[in-house]
C-alpha cells in the first residue's frame, strides 16, 4: 500500500512527502505489526492512537496528521486494487488539538525586531530580516542558494525552488517574491558575503538544518519582542499585512505559496513581479 501510494501520489512531490509517509507506516508496523490490509481492525486503529499518544508522547495534532496519512494510503490501496474491505483507520476519534495557536507579530514588534537585525547584522539576524518582509517559511529561507537571490533584475526578487538539500512543502511553494525593505537589505548583504549558500551555518549542500535555526531564532525573538512571538509568526503577519493593503486573495496565496482557494486560480501565469512589488512596497508604509 505504501509503495503503491508513493509511486502514484508521489509524482512531483518533494522528499518530505516520501519521508513522512514512510515514517507513518513505521509507526503503524511498530505498534500493530505488519499485516495484510484486511486484517487491521478499528480496535487496532484505536491501539495505534493510544500508542502514539502515551508511549511515543506525540501531540494530538501530530497524531491527527499520522492518521490522515495512513487513512489516505489505505483508501488509495482499497480503490486501486478493488478491495472489498472498509478502511479501519477512518473515523477514529482524535482528541482536540493541544497545539497553541500561532499568533501574528504586530507591526510595532516587527519594526523593533528589524531594527535589531540592522544593528547586529549577522547570519541569524539576516534570516529573521529576510523572513520578516517576504513571509518565507523558515526552511525555505535557510535553504536558499546564492543564485536564488536575484538583484540584477528590474524587480529584485527571491526564487523559492526545490533543492537537493531542501525540498518544498507543497507544489504551490515554488514562487517568486519581490525583495523590498529588510529583505532587500539582507539579500544585498548575502551577495556581499559571497558564500555559495545564503546561510552556510545551517545549509551545506547536503542538508538544511532549519530545526536548529528555529530554536536559536525563537529564543532571540522572544528576548526582543516578548514571549508570545516566534519566527513563524512573521508568516502570519505577512498575510495580515497583505490583507491590510487590500491585496487580492489570489496574489496573497501566490506570494505565500499557500494552496489555491479555487480552480480558477490555477489558470494563467499569475501576477507579475512588478505588480506584486507595488503591493509589497505598501507594507512598508
C-alpha positions in Angstrom: 0.0 0.0 0.0 2.8 2.4 0.8 4.7 1.7 -2.4 1.6 2.0 -4.5 0.8 5.3 -2.8 4.3 6.7 -3.3 4.6 5.5 -6.9 1.5 7.3 -8.0 0.7 10.0 -5.5 4.4 10.9 -5.1 4.8 12.2 -8.6 6.1 15.7 -8.4 6.2 15.7 -4.6 9.2 16.7 -2.5 11.3 14.4 -0.3 9.3 15.5 2.8 6.2 13.8 1.4 8.0 10.5 1.0 9.8 10.7 4.3 6.6 11.4 6.2 4.7 8.6 4.6 7.4 6.0 5.4 7.7 7.3 8.9 3.9 7.0 9.5 3.9 3.4 8.2 6.8 2.6 10.5 4.7 3.8 13.4 1.9 1.5 12.3 4.1 -1.6 11.9 5.9 -1.0 15.2 2.6 -0.6 17.1 0.5 -3.2 15.4 2.7 -5.5 13.4 2.8 -6.0 9.7 -0.5 -7.5 8.4 -2.5 -7.6 5.2 -4.9 -4.7 5.0 -8.0 -6.8 5.6 -6.5 -7.9 9.0 -6.4 -4.5 10.6 -9.5 -3.6 12.7 -10.9 -0.5 14.2 -9.6 -1.8 17.5 -6.1 -1.8 16.0 -6.6 1.8 14.9 -7.5 2.8 18.5 -4.5 0.9 19.8 -2.3 2.9 17.4 -3.8 6.2 18.6 -3.1 5.2 22.2 0.5 4.1 21.4 1.3 7.3 19.6 -0.2 9.5 22.4 1.0 7.6 25.5 4.1 5.7 24.5 5.6 8.0 21.8 4.3 11.2 23.6 3.3 12.6 20.2 1.0 15.7 20.3 -2.6 15.2 19.3 -2.2 17.5 16.3 0.7 15.3 15.1 -1.3 12.1 15.8 -4.1 13.6 13.5 -1.6 14.0 10.7 -0.3 10.5 11.1 -3.8 9.1 10.9 -4.7 11.3 7.9 -1.6 9.9 6.1 -2.3 6.3 6.9 -6.0 6.7 6.1 -5.2 8.2 2.7 -2.8 5.3 1.9 -5.3 2.7 2.9 -8.1 4.4 0.9 -5.9 4.6 -2.1 -5.0 0.9 -2.0 -8.6 -0.1 -1.5 -9.7 1.9 -4.5 -6.8 1.0 -6.8 -6.8 -2.7 -6.0 -10.6 -3.1 -5.8 -10.6 -4.5 -2.3 -13.9 -5.3 -0.7 -13.0 -4.0 2.7 -13.6 -0.9 4.8 -10.9 1.4 6.0 -10.3 0.7 9.7 -8.4 3.9 10.1 -11.3 6.1 9.1 -13.4 7.7 11.7 -11.0 7.1 14.6 -11.5 9.7 17.3 -8.6 12.0 17.9 -8.7 14.3 20.9 -8.9 18.1 20.3 -5.5 19.5 19.3 -3.3 20.6 22.2 -1.2 22.9 19.9 -1.3 26.5 20.8 -2.5 28.8 18.0 0.4 30.7 16.5 -0.1 34.5 16.5 0.9 37.1 14.1 3.7 39.5 15.2 2.4 43.1 15.5 3.8 45.7 13.1 5.4 47.5 16.1 7.2 44.4 17.1 8.3 43.7 13.5 9.9 47.1 13.3 11.6 46.6 16.7 13.0 43.3 15.6 14.1 44.6 12.2 15.9 47.5 13.9 17.9 45.0 16.0 18.6 43.0 12.8 20.1 46.0 11.2 22.2 46.7 14.3 23.5 43.2 14.9 23.9 42.4 11.2 24.9 38.7 11.4 23.6 35.4 10.0 20.9 34.8 12.5 19.5 38.3 12.2 19.7 38.1 8.4 17.4 35.1 8.5 14.9 37.0 10.6 15.0 40.1 8.5 14.6 38.2 5.2 11.5 36.3 6.5 10.0 39.5 8.1 9.3 41.1 4.7 8.8 38.0 2.5 6.7 35.6 4.5 9.1 32.8 3.7 8.8 29.5 5.6 11.9 29.1 7.8 13.2 26.1 5.8 12.6 28.0 2.5 14.8 30.9 3.8 17.5 28.8 5.4 17.9 26.6 2.4 18.5 29.4 -0.2 21.4 29.2 -2.6 23.2 32.4 -3.6 21.7 32.1 -7.1 18.1 32.2 -5.6 18.6 35.9 -4.8 18.3 37.9 -8.0 19.3 41.5 -7.6 20.2 42.5 -11.1 16.6 42.2 -12.5 14.2 45.1 -12.9 12.5 43.9 -9.8 14.9 42.3 -7.3 13.4 39.1 -6.1 14.0 35.7 -4.4 13.3 32.4 -6.2 11.8 29.8 -4.0 12.5 26.4 -5.6 13.4 22.9 -4.5 16.9 21.9 -3.9 18.5 18.5 -3.1 19.3 19.7 0.4 15.8 21.3 1.0 12.5 20.1 -0.6 9.5 22.4 -0.8 6.4 21.7 1.3 3.8 21.8 -1.5 3.6 22.2 -5.3 2.4 25.8 -4.9 5.5 26.7 -2.8 7.6 27.3 -5.9 7.3 31.0 -6.5 9.0 34.4 -6.9 8.8 37.1 -4.2 9.9 40.7 -4.7 12.6 41.9 -2.3 11.9 45.2 -0.5 12.8 46.8 2.8 14.6 44.5 5.2 14.5 41.5 2.8 16.3 43.6 0.1 18.9 44.7 2.6 19.6 41.1 3.6 19.9 39.9 0.0 22.5 42.7 -0.6 24.4 41.7 2.5 24.4 38.0 1.4 25.6 38.8 -2.0 28.5 40.8 -0.5 29.4 37.9 1.7 30.0 35.8 -1.4 29.2 32.4 0.2 27.6 29.7 -2.1 24.7 29.2 0.3 22.8 32.1 1.7 23.1 30.8 5.3 26.1 28.4 5.4 25.8 27.9 9.1 22.7 25.9 8.5 23.0 24.7 4.9 25.9 22.9 3.3 24.5 21.4 0.1 23.8 18.1 1.7 21.3 19.1 4.3 19.4 22.1 5.6 19.2 22.2 9.4 16.2 24.6 9.8 15.2 23.0 13.2 18.5 24.1 14.7 17.9 27.6 13.4 14.4 27.7 14.8 15.5 27.2 18.4 18.1 29.9 18.2 15.8 32.4 16.4 12.8 31.9 18.6 14.9 32.4 21.7 16.2 35.7 20.4 12.9 37.0 19.0 11.2 36.4 22.4 14.0 38.4 24.1 13.4 41.3 21.7 9.7 41.3 21.3 8.2 39.2 24.1 7.4 35.6 24.8 4.4 35.4 22.6 6.4 35.8 19.4 8.1 33.2 17.3 9.7 33.0 13.9 6.6 31.5 12.2 4.6 34.5 13.4 6.1 36.6 10.6 4.3 34.4 8.1 1.0 35.0 9.8 1.9 38.8 9.9 2.8 38.8 6.2 -0.7 37.6 5.3 -2.3 40.0 7.6 -0.2 42.9 6.2 -1.2 42.0 2.7 -4.9 41.9 3.7 -4.5 45.4 5.3 -3.4 46.9 1.9 -6.3 45.1 0.2 -4.1 42.7 -1.9 -6.2 40.3 -4.0 -6.6 36.9 -2.3 -5.0 35.0 -5.2 -2.0 37.4 -5.1 -1.7 36.7 -1.3 -1.7 32.9 -2.0 0.8 33.3 -4.8 3.2 35.3 -2.6 3.0 33.0 0.3 2.9 29.7 -1.6 -0.4 28.8 0.0 -2.8 26.3 -1.5 -5.0 27.8 -4.2 -8.6 28.6 -3.0 -10.3 27.8 -6.3 -9.7 26.0 -9.6 -9.7 29.4 -11.4 -6.6 30.5 -9.5 -4.7 27.7 -11.3 -5.3 29.3 -14.7 -2.8 31.7 -16.3 0.7 32.6 -15.1 -0.4 34.6 -12.1 0.8 38.1 -11.1 3.9 39.6 -12.5 6.8 40.7 -10.2 6.2 44.3 -10.9 2.5 44.0 -9.8 3.5 42.2 -6.6 6.2 44.7 -5.8 3.7 47.6 -6.0 1.7 45.8 -3.3 4.6 44.8 -1.1 6.1 48.2 -1.1 2.8 49.4 0.5 3.7 47.1 3.5 6.5 49.5 4.4 4.1 52.4 5.0 
